[in-house]
Structure formats: structure tokens, C-alpha cells
Amino acid sequence: MNSQIKTPWKKVISVFPKDNYTLELKWEDGQQSTLSLESRINTRDIFWRLRNPRYFNQVSVVIHWDDYAGQRGYIFLQIIC
């Protein structure tokens, strides 16, 4: 992902699904981090579909830029599975 929007924080450029409902995030500066969603997915019924690896493994990163009524915009990172 190549975003032209400049921000004071680092951006996630890619995400990779791992075992046990874990995501590996790669940041624009080359660093990597791990995000475990296991407890949320296993304990919240709203995430029932993500318990199926077929759906969880479809993860991707989407960055939204919104500007409401001419006010200062913001970036919202959404991880989609």
C-alpha cells in the first residue's frame, strides 16, 4: 500500500494472517509487530465467522481519509477479514 497522505504516525503497509488468530503487521519503516485477536474472536459472538480460517486468512488493510464538513480530517485504519 502506498499512501500519499502525510501523518505524524507510522502507517501499516501490510498484514499477514498467522496461526491462533494472530496478525503480523508490517510498518512503513520496516518494523514488524504481532497483534493477537484470539481472545476477542473466541469470546465475542459477533466475530463467529472469523473462527473459520477461510475467512480470517482473507485479512487486508484499508486506510480511509475522511474530512467532515471542512473540519480537520483523520485517518482510520481498518483491518478487514
C-alpha positions in Angstrom: 0.0 0.0 0.0 1.4 3.4 -0.9 -0.4 6.3 0.7 0.4 9.9 -0.3 -1.2 11.2 2.9 1.4 12.5 5.3 0.9 11.7 9.0 2.8 12.1 12.2 2.5 8.4 13.0 3.7 5.3 11.2 1.4 3.5 8.8 0.7 -0.2 8.4 1.6 -1.2 4.9 0.8 -4.9 5.0 -0.8 -7.5 7.2 -0.4 -11.3 7.2 -2.6 -13.8 9.0 -0.8 -16.3 11.3 -1.9 -19.2 13.5 -4.2 -18.7 16.5 -6.0 -15.6 15.2 -2.8 -13.6 15.1 -1.9 -10.9 12.6 1.6 -9.8 11.7 1.7 -6.1 10.8 4.5 -4.6 8.7 5.0 -0.8 9.2 6.3 1.7 6.6 9.6 1.9 8.4 10.2 -1.8 8.0 9.4 -2.8 11.6 7.0 -5.7 12.3 4.7 -6.3 15.2 2.2 -9.0 16.1 -1.4 -8.5 17.1 -3.3 -11.3 18.8 -7.1 -11.3 18.3 -7.6 -14.8 19.7 -9.3 -13.7 22.9 -11.7 -11.4 21.1 -12.6 -13.8 18.4 -13.1 -16.7 20.8 -15.2 -14.8 23.4 -17.4 -12.5 21.3 -20.2 -13.9 19.2 -20.1 -11.1 16.7 -16.8 -12.5 15.4 -18.1 -16.0 14.9 -17.3 -16.0 11.2 -13.7 -15.2 11.8 -13.3 -18.5 13.7 -13.2 -20.1 10.3 -9.6 -19.9 9.0 -11.1 -19.4 5.5 -12.4 -16.0 6.5 -9.7 -15.0 8.9 -7.0 -15.6 6.3 -8.6 -13.0 3.9 -7.3 -10.2 6.1 -6.3 -6.9 4.4 -5.5 -3.3 5.4 -7.7 -0.4 4.3 -6.9 3.3 5.1 -9.7 5.8 5.0 -9.3 9.5 4.8 -12.4 11.5 5.9 -13.0 15.2 6.1 -16.3 16.1 7.7 -17.8 19.5 6.9 -14.4 21.0 6.1 -13.1 20.2 9.5 -9.7 18.6 10.0 -9.6 15.2 8.5 -8.3 12.0 10.1 -7.1 8.6 9.0 -8.8 5.5 10.2 -7.0 2.1 9.9 -9.4 -0.7 9.3 -8.3 -4.3 9.3 -10.7 -6.3 7.2 -11.1 -10.1 7.5 
